[in-house]
Amino acid sequence: MELKHYKRLTQQAIGLIEGETDFIANLANISALLNMELDNINWVGFYLFKEDELVLGPFQGKPACIRITIGKGVCGTAFATETVQRIDDVHQFEGHIACDAESNSEIVIPFYKNGKLAGVLDIDSPKIARFSEIDEKGLIDFMKEAEKRL
């Protein structure tokens, strides 16, 4: 996918959430938009930081793990290190938490609310090495714009 596609997605997301103050509603619409627009994915959603762990938030896809310990799995690692985790083959990631056996690659982007680390955007794919550097940059920019409105 090209960066211009992510720029269009970002504008769509802004249109959906601009002026809406409900955090959960906005995350729900963002996950629905990404699910509708990204190809070769089988899960997209948010884990939110609550009481010293990540708790399942709005998502699209099969039922998922509800709680993730900070520092565990791809999501917990992304949150603990405040870095994007782009994993070509999750089965090679030490400590991967397999919520869906069909997921083979994953990208996780930490996000902030009011300047504080609030959770992660998690996207899974059944395709090995589904996520490229372009996807990473596009999704980082997407979330930076969304953060301003969450």
PyRosetta script that sets phi, psi and omega in degrees:
from pyrosetta import init, pose_from_sequence

init()
pose = pose_from_sequence("MELKHYKRLTQQAIGLIEGETDFIANLANISALLNMELDNINWVGFYLFKEDELVLGPFQGKPACIRITIGKGVCGTAFATETVQRIDDVHQFEGHIACDAESNSEIVIPFYKNGKLAGVLDIDSPKIARFSEIDEKGLIDFMKEAEKRL")
pose.set_psi(1, 143.8)
pose.set_omega(1, -177.3)
pose.set_phi(2, -89.9)
pose.set_psi(2, 157.8)
pose.set_omega(2, 179.0)
pose.set_phi(3, -59.3)
pose.set_psi(3, -34.2)
pose.set_omega(3, -179.4)
pose.set_phi(4, -63.2)
pose.set_psi(4, -30.3)
pose.set_omega(4, 176.3)
pose.set_phi(5, -65.9)
pose.set_psi(5, -40.6)
pose.set_omega(5, 177.5)
pose.set_phi(6, -67.5)
pose.set_psi(6, -34.6)
pose.set_omega(6, 177.1)
pose.set_phi(7, -64.4)
pose.set_psi(7, -40.3)
pose.set_omega(7, 176.8)
pose.set_phi(8, -64.8)
pose.set_psi(8, -43.9)
pose.set_omega(8, 177.7)
pose.set_phi(9, -59.8)
pose.set_psi(9, -40.9)
pose.set_omega(9, 179.2)
pose.set_phi(10, -61.7)
pose.set_psi(10, -44.0)
pose.set_omega(10, 178.1)
pose.set_phi(11, -63.3)
pose.set_psi(11, -38.9)
pose.set_omega(11, 177.0)
pose.set_phi(12, -63.1)
pose.set_psi(12, -43.2)
pose.set_omega(12, -179.7)
pose.set_phi(13, -62.9)
pose.set_psi(13, -44.2)
pose.set_omega(13, 178.5)
pose.set_phi(14, -58.2)
pose.set_psi(14, -43.5)
pose.set_omega(14, 178.4)
pose.set_phi(15, -60.6)
pose.set_psi(15, -35.8)
pose.set_omega(15, -179.5)
pose.set_phi(16, -73.4)
pose.set_psi(16, -37.9)
pose.set_omega(16, -170.7)
pose.set_phi(17, -106.8)
pose.set_psi(17, -14.0)
pose.set_omega(17, -178.7)
pose.set_phi(18, -57.3)
pose.set_psi(18, 126.0)
pose.set_omega(18, 177.0)
pose.set_phi(19, 86.6)
pose.set_psi(19, -10.6)
pose.set_omega(19, 177.1)
pose.set_phi(20, -92.9)
pose.set_psi(20, 129.8)
pose.set_omega(20, -175.6)
pose.set_phi(21, -98.3)
pose.set_psi(21, -8.6)
pose.set_omega(21, -178.5)
pose.set_phi(22, -79.8)
pose.set_psi(22, 112.9)
pose.set_omega(22, -176.5)
pose.set_phi(23, -57.6)
pose.set_psi(23, -49.7)
pose.set_omega(23, -176.9)
pose.set_phi(24, -65.9)
pose.set_psi(24, -42.2)
pose.set_omega(24, 177.7)
pose.set_phi(25, -60.0)
pose.set_psi(25, -42.0)
pose.set_omega(25, 179.3)
pose.set_phi(26, -64.9)
pose.set_psi(26, -43.3)
pose.set_omega(26, 178.1)
pose.set_phi(27, -64.2)
pose.set_psi(27, -36.5)
pose.set_omega(27, 178.6)
pose.set_phi(28, -62.5)
pose.set_psi(28, -45.8)
pose.set_omega(28, 179.6)
pose.set_phi(29, -66.7)
pose.set_psi(29, -38.0)
pose.set_omega(29, 178.1)
pose.set_phi(30, -63.5)
pose.set_psi(30, -44.5)
pose.set_omega(30, -179.7)
pose.set_phi(31, -65.1)
pose.set_psi(31, -38.2)
pose.set_omega(31, 178.2)
pose.set_phi(32, -64.8)
pose.set_psi(32, -42.3)
pose.set_omega(32, 179.2)
pose.set_phi(33, -62.5)
pose.set_psi(33, -48.4)
pose.set_omega(33, -179.8)
pose.set_phi(34, -63.0)
pose.set_psi(34, -40.0)
pose.set_omega(34, 178.7)
pose.set_phi(35, -61.9)
pose.set_psi(35, -38.2)
pose.set_omega(35, -178.9)
pose.set_phi(36, -72.6)
pose.set_psi(36, -34.1)
pose.set_omega(36, -170.4)
pose.set_phi(37, -99.8)
pose.set_psi(37, -23.4)
pose.set_omega(37, -178.1)
pose.set_phi(38, -92.1)
pose.set_psi(38, 137.2)
pose.set_omega(38, 179.2)
pose.set_phi(39, -95.3)
pose.set_psi(39, 161.5)
pose.set_omega(39, 177.9)
pose.set_phi(40, 55.6)
pose.set_psi(40, 41.3)
pose.set_omega(40, 172.5)
pose.set_phi(41, -123.4)
pose.set_psi(41, 154.3)
pose.set_omega(41, 177.8)
pose.set_phi(42, -126.5)
pose.set_psi(42, 0.7)
pose.set_omega(42, 176.3)
pose.set_phi(43, -162.7)
pose.set_psi(43, 136.9)
pose.set_omega(43, 174.9)
pose.set_phi(44, -147.8)
pose.set_psi(44, 131.0)
pose.set_omega(44, 179.4)
pose.set_phi(45, -179.8)
pose.set_psi(45, -169.0)
pose.set_omega(45, -173.6)
pose.set_phi(46, -122.9)
pose.set_psi(46, 143.6)
pose.set_omega(46, 166.4)
pose.set_phi(47, -114.2)
pose.set_psi(47, 131.4)
pose.set_omega(47, -175.1)
pose.set_phi(48, -110.8)
pose.set_psi(48, 140.7)
pose.set_omega(48, -179.5)
pose.set_phi(49, -76.7)
pose.set_psi(49, 117.1)
pose.set_omega(49, 179.1)
pose.set_phi(50, -144.3)
pose.set_psi(50, 127.8)
pose.set_omega(50, 174.4)
pose.set_phi(51, 49.4)
pose.set_psi(51, 50.5)
pose.set_omega(51, 174.6)
pose.set_phi(52, 67.1)
pose.set_psi(52, 23.4)
pose.set_omega(52, 173.5)
pose.set_phi(53, -152.6)
pose.set_psi(53, 169.8)
pose.set_omega(53, 175.2)
pose.set_phi(54, -94.3)
pose.set_psi(54, 131.1)
pose.set_omega(54, -178.4)
pose.set_phi(55, -119.8)
pose.set_psi(55, 137.7)
pose.set_omega(55, -179.4)
pose.set_phi(56, -53.1)
pose.set_psi(56, 131.1)
pose.set_omega(56, 176.2)
pose.set_phi(57, -116.4)
pose.set_psi(57, -157.3)
pose.set_omega(57, 179.9)
pose.set_phi(58, -58.5)
pose.set_psi(58, 138.0)
pose.set_omega(58, -179.6)
pose.set_phi(59, -155.7)
pose.set_psi(59, 169.0)
pose.set_omega(59, 172.6)
pose.set_phi(60, -127.3)
pose.set_psi(60, 128.1)
pose.set_omega(60, 179.3)
pose.set_phi(61, 137.6)
pose.set_psi(61, -167.1)
pose.set_omega(61, 179.2)
pose.set_phi(62, -68.3)
pose.set_psi(62, 160.6)
pose.set_omega(62, 174.9)
pose.set_phi(63, -51.5)
pose.set_psi(63, 149.0)
pose.set_omega(63, -171.8)
pose.set_phi(64, -130.1)
pose.set_psi(64, 168.8)
pose.set_omega(64, 173.2)
pose.set_phi(65, -58.0)
pose.set_psi(65, 137.3)
pose.set_omega(65, -176.1)
pose.set_phi(66, -86.4)
pose.set_psi(66, -41.7)
pose.set_omega(66, -176.3)
pose.set_phi(67, -126.5)
pose.set_psi(67, 138.1)
pose.set_omega(67, 178.7)
pose.set_phi(68, -129.0)
pose.set_psi(68, 129.5)
pose.set_omega(68, 178.0)
pose.set_phi(69, -72.2)
pose.set_psi(69, 136.7)
pose.set_omega(69, 177.6)
pose.set_phi(70, -58.1)
pose.set_psi(70, 130.1)
pose.set_omega(70, 179.9)
pose.set_phi(71, 92.4)
pose.set_psi(71, -6.9)
pose.set_omega(71, -179.2)
pose.set_phi(72, -105.9)
pose.set_psi(72, 142.4)
pose.set_omega(72, 179.3)
pose.set_phi(73, 65.9)
pose.set_psi(73, -177.2)
pose.set_omega(73, -178.3)
pose.set_phi(74, -68.1)
pose.set_psi(74, -44.4)
pose.set_omega(74, -179.6)
pose.set_phi(75, -65.2)
pose.set_psi(75, -47.2)
pose.set_omega(75, -179.6)
pose.set_phi(76, -63.8)
pose.set_psi(76, -34.6)
pose.set_omega(76, 177.4)
pose.set_phi(77, -69.1)
pose.set_psi(77, -44.6)
pose.set_omega(77, 178.9)
pose.set_phi(78, -59.0)
pose.set_psi(78, -42.4)
pose.set_omega(78, -179.2)
pose.set_phi(79, -68.1)
pose.set_psi(79, -48.2)
pose.set_omega(79, -176.3)
pose.set_phi(80, -62.5)
pose.set_psi(80, -36.7)
pose.set_omega(80, -176.7)
pose.set_phi(81, -96.5)
pose.set_psi(81, -8.1)
pose.set_omega(81, -176.1)
pose.set_phi(82, 53.3)
pose.set_psi(82, 41.1)
pose.set_omega(82, 178.0)
pose.set_phi(83, -130.6)
pose.set_psi(83, 151.0)
pose.set_omega(83, 174.4)
pose.set_phi(84, -67.1)
pose.set_psi(84, 137.4)
pose.set_omega(84, 173.5)
pose.set_phi(85, -114.4)
pose.set_psi(85, 112.8)
pose.set_omega(85, 176.7)
pose.set_phi(86, -114.0)
pose.set_psi(86, 105.9)
pose.set_omega(86, -171.1)
pose.set_phi(87, -110.9)
pose.set_psi(87, 116.6)
pose.set_omega(87, -179.0)
pose.set_phi(88, -68.7)
pose.set_psi(88, -37.7)
pose.set_omega(88, -179.4)
pose.set_phi(89, -139.4)
pose.set_psi(89, 102.7)
pose.set_omega(89, -175.3)
pose.set_phi(90, -62.8)
pose.set_psi(90, -23.0)
pose.set_omega(90, -179.3)
pose.set_phi(91, -71.0)
pose.set_psi(91, -14.7)
pose.set_omega(91, 177.0)
pose.set_phi(92, -96.8)
pose.set_psi(92, -2.9)
pose.set_omega(92, -178.9)
pose.set_phi(93, -88.0)
pose.set_psi(93, 115.3)
pose.set_omega(93, -177.6)
pose.set_phi(94, -62.7)
pose.set_psi(94, 126.3)
pose.set_omega(94, 179.5)
pose.set_phi(95, 85.7)
pose.set_psi(95, 10.4)
pose.set_omega(95, 178.5)
pose.set_phi(96, -55.5)
pose.set_psi(96, 135.9)
pose.set_omega(96, 177.2)
pose.set_phi(97, -98.1)
pose.set_psi(97, 111.7)
pose.set_omega(97, -176.2)
pose.set_phi(98, -88.7)
pose.set_psi(98, 94.3)
pose.set_omega(98, 176.0)
pose.set_phi(99, -82.5)
pose.set_psi(99, -31.5)
pose.set_omega(99, 179.8)
pose.set_phi(100, -136.6)
pose.set_psi(100, 115.2)
pose.set_omega(100, -177.3)
pose.set_phi(101, -61.7)
pose.set_psi(101, -18.7)
pose.set_omega(101, -179.6)
pose.set_phi(102, -80.2)
pose.set_psi(102, -12.8)
pose.set_omega(102, 179.8)
pose.set_phi(103, -79.2)
pose.set_psi(103, 130.7)
pose.set_omega(103, -178.8)
pose.set_phi(104, -120.0)
pose.set_psi(104, -26.0)
pose.set_omega(104, 175.9)
pose.set_phi(105, -136.2)
pose.set_psi(105, 161.9)
pose.set_omega(105, -171.5)
pose.set_phi(106, -155.8)
pose.set_psi(106, 147.4)
pose.set_omega(106, 170.3)
pose.set_phi(107, -131.7)
pose.set_psi(107, 134.5)
pose.set_omega(107, -178.4)
pose.set_phi(108, -130.6)
pose.set_psi(108, 127.0)
pose.set_omega(108, -177.3)
pose.set_phi(109, -120.9)
pose.set_psi(109, 116.9)
pose.set_omega(109, 175.0)
pose.set_phi(110, -64.7)
pose.set_psi(110, 146.9)
pose.set_omega(110, 176.2)
pose.set_phi(111, -137.5)
pose.set_psi(111, 162.0)
pose.set_omega(111, -171.6)
pose.set_phi(112, -121.8)
pose.set_psi(112, 151.4)
pose.set_omega(112, 174.1)
pose.set_phi(113, -132.7)
pose.set_psi(113, 123.3)
pose.set_omega(113, -177.3)
pose.set_phi(114, 54.0)
pose.set_psi(114, 39.3)
pose.set_omega(114, 176.6)
pose.set_phi(115, 79.2)
pose.set_psi(115, -1.2)
pose.set_omega(115, -179.8)
pose.set_phi(116, -110.5)
pose.set_psi(116, 140.2)
pose.set_omega(116, 176.9)
pose.set_phi(117, -58.2)
pose.set_psi(117, 121.4)
pose.set_omega(117, -172.2)
pose.set_phi(118, -111.8)
pose.set_psi(118, -23.1)
pose.set_omega(118, -176.9)
pose.set_phi(119, 165.0)
pose.set_psi(119, -160.1)
pose.set_omega(119, 179.4)
pose.set_phi(120, -137.5)
pose.set_psi(120, 147.3)
pose.set_omega(120, 166.6)
pose.set_phi(121, -91.8)
pose.set_psi(121, 127.6)
pose.set_omega(121, -177.1)
pose.set_phi(122, -122.0)
pose.set_psi(122, 127.8)
pose.set_omega(122, 177.2)
pose.set_phi(123, -130.4)
pose.set_psi(123, 127.3)
pose.set_omega(123, -180.0)
pose.set_phi(124, -112.6)
pose.set_psi(124, 153.1)
pose.set_omega(124, 177.4)
pose.set_phi(125, -138.4)
pose.set_psi(125, 145.5)
pose.set_omega(125, 174.1)
pose.set_phi(126, -75.6)
pose.set_psi(126, -11.1)
pose.set_omega(126, -176.9)
pose.set_phi(127, -93.3)
pose.set_psi(127, 128.9)
pose.set_omega(127, 174.0)
pose.set_phi(128, -61.3)
pose.set_psi(128, 138.5)
pose.set_omega(128, 177.0)
pose.set_phi(129, 55.3)
pose.set_psi(129, 39.3)
pose.set_omega(129, -179.5)
pose.set_phi(130, -66.7)
pose.set_psi(130, -33.9)
pose.set_omega(130, -170.7)
pose.set_phi(131, -99.8)
pose.set_psi(131, 127.5)
pose.set_omega(131, -177.3)
pose.set_phi(132, -103.2)
pose.set_psi(132, 177.3)
pose.set_omega(132, 174.0)
pose.set_phi(133, -60.8)
pose.set_psi(133, -34.9)
pose.set_omega(133, 178.5)
pose.set_phi(134, -65.3)
pose.set_psi(134, -44.1)
pose.set_omega(134, 176.2)
pose.set_phi(135, -58.8)
pose.set_psi(135, -44.9)
pose.set_omega(135, -179.1)
pose.set_phi(136, -59.6)
pose.set_psi(136, -51.2)
pose.set_omega(136, -179.7)
pose.set_phi(137, -62.3)
pose.set_psi(137, -44.8)
pose.set_omega(137, -179.4)
pose.set_phi(138, -60.9)
pose.set_psi(138, -42.2)
pose.set_omega(138, -179.5)
pose.set_phi(139, -73.5)
pose.set_psi(139, -34.5)
pose.set_omega(139, 175.3)
pose.set_phi(140, -62.4)
pose.set_psi(140, -48.6)
pose.set_omega(140, 179.7)
pose.set_phi(141, -62.4)
pose.set_psi(141, -41.5)
pose.set_omega(141, 177.7)
pose.set_phi(142, -56.1)
pose.set_psi(142, -49.9)
pose.set_omega(142, -177.5)
pose.set_phi(143, -70.1)
pose.set_psi(143, -33.2)
pose.set_omega(143, 177.7)
pose.set_phi(144, -62.2)
pose.set_psi(144, -40.3)
pose.set_omega(144, 177.9)
pose.set_phi(145, -70.8)
pose.set_psi(145, -40.8)
pose.set_omega(145, 179.4)
pose.set_phi(146, -63.4)
pose.set_psi(146, -40.7)
pose.set_omega(146, -179.0)
pose.set_phi(147, -54.9)
pose.set_psi(147, -34.9)
pose.set_omega(147, -178.1)
pose.set_phi(148, -65.3)
pose.set_psi(148, -17.4)
pose.set_omega(148, -173.1)
pose.set_phi(149, -118.3)
pose.set_psi(149, 1.1)
pose.set_omega(149, -177.7)
pose.set_phi(150, -83.8)
pose.dump_pdb("model.pdb")
